[in-house]
Amino acid sequence: MTQANPQLRLRWLLGDVLMGTAGLRALALVSTDGLPLVAVDENCPAEELATFVAGINGLAGGLTALLDYGQLKRTVVTLDEGTLILMAVDRTACLAAYTAADCDLSVAAFQMARLVEQAGHVLTAHVRSEVFPVQEAIR
């Protein structure tokens, strides 16, 4: 049996959470250095979202280091028309979701946390080499 494409496996995992959570508009896995890994909504601005996530994680992570409060786990940005939820997978990857204004945030956060807990090992940024393989140098 052949292994499924890593990006398709990740897209399926994220898509399952997206479709099963009312009010969740988009879900993306991004590296904390600003690289979009997988997004499961065709309207998701993955590159811009990844850049924002890198910035907000850097600022929030700096605050946790300054206060000596341990690892950054979750960041929530509330807007007029919805909410952005960022959830750390590990030090290198973050799950980012944006929701409709009427989304039950406790349900969305629970589903995201469950995904990270159950499938975090396949969500980490070490899959970057599988998702975006480095081309061999021209000899």
C-alpha positions in Angstrom: 0.0 0.0 0.0 1.4 3.4 -0.9 1.5 6.3 1.5 -0.9 9.2 0.8 0.7 12.5 -0.1 1.5 14.2 3.3 -0.2 17.4 2.2 -3.4 15.5 1.3 -3.3 13.7 4.7 -3.0 17.1 6.5 -5.7 18.6 4.4 -8.0 15.7 5.2 -7.4 16.1 9.0 -8.0 19.8 9.0 -10.9 19.5 6.6 -12.6 17.1 9.0 -12.4 19.6 11.8 -13.5 22.5 9.6 -16.6 20.6 8.3 -17.5 19.3 11.7 -17.4 22.7 13.5 -20.2 25.1 12.9 -19.0 28.7 12.4 -15.4 27.8 11.6 -14.6 29.5 8.3 -11.0 28.4 7.7 -8.3 26.3 9.2 -4.6 26.3 8.4 -1.4 24.8 9.6 1.4 27.3 9.4 5.0 27.3 10.6 5.9 29.8 13.3 8.4 31.3 11.0 5.7 32.4 8.5 5.5 29.5 6.0 2.0 28.3 5.1 1.9 24.5 5.2 -1.7 23.5 4.6 -5.0 25.5 4.4 -8.4 24.0 4.0 -10.5 26.7 2.6 -10.0 28.0 -0.9 -10.7 31.5 0.3 -8.1 31.3 3.1 -5.3 33.9 2.5 -2.8 31.3 3.6 0.4 33.3 2.9 -0.9 36.4 4.6 -2.3 34.4 7.5 1.1 32.6 8.0 2.9 36.0 8.1 0.4 37.3 10.6 0.7 34.2 12.8 4.5 34.4 12.8 4.3 38.0 13.9 1.7 37.5 16.6 3.4 34.4 17.9 6.7 36.2 18.1 5.1 39.0 20.1 3.1 36.8 22.4 6.0 34.4 22.8 8.2 37.3 23.8 5.7 38.3 26.4 5.5 34.8 27.9 9.4 34.7 28.0 9.5 38.2 29.7 6.9 37.1 32.3 8.5 33.7 32.6 5.1 32.0 32.1 6.2 29.0 30.1 5.2 28.0 26.6 2.7 29.9 24.5 -0.4 27.7 24.0 -3.1 29.8 22.5 -3.8 33.3 21.2 -7.2 34.7 20.5 -7.8 37.8 18.4 -11.4 39.1 18.5 -12.7 41.1 15.6 -16.1 42.6 14.7 -17.0 39.9 12.2 -15.3 36.9 13.8 -12.3 35.6 15.8 -8.9 34.4 14.9 -7.7 31.5 17.1 -4.0 30.5 17.1 -3.0 27.2 18.8 0.5 26.1 19.2 1.2 22.5 17.9 4.9 22.7 19.0 7.6 25.3 18.8 7.6 25.2 15.0 4.0 24.9 14.0 0.7 26.6 14.8 -2.9 25.8 13.9 -4.8 28.9 12.9 -8.5 29.2 12.5 -10.9 32.0 11.8 -14.5 31.9 12.7 -17.8 33.6 12.1 -19.0 36.1 14.7 -21.7 33.6 15.9 -19.3 30.6 16.3 -19.2 29.0 19.7 -15.5 29.6 20.5 -15.4 26.9 23.2 -16.4 24.3 20.6 -13.9 25.6 18.0 -11.1 25.7 20.6 -12.0 22.2 21.8 -11.9 20.8 18.3 -8.6 22.4 17.6 -7.1 21.2 20.9 -8.4 17.7 20.2 -6.8 17.7 16.8 -3.5 18.9 18.2 -3.6 16.3 21.0 -4.5 13.4 18.7 -2.6 14.3 15.6 0.0 16.8 16.7 2.8 14.4 15.7 1.7 14.7 12.0 1.0 18.4 12.2 4.5 19.5 13.3 6.6 21.6 10.9 9.1 18.7 10.3 6.6 17.7 7.7 7.7 20.8 5.8 10.3 18.7 4.1 7.5 16.4 2.9 5.1 19.1 2.0 7.7 21.4 0.3 10.6 19.2 -0.7 13.9 20.9 -1.2 15.0 20.7 -4.8 18.4 19.1 -5.4 21.2 21.5 -6.3 22.1 21.7 -10.0 25.3 19.9 -10.5 
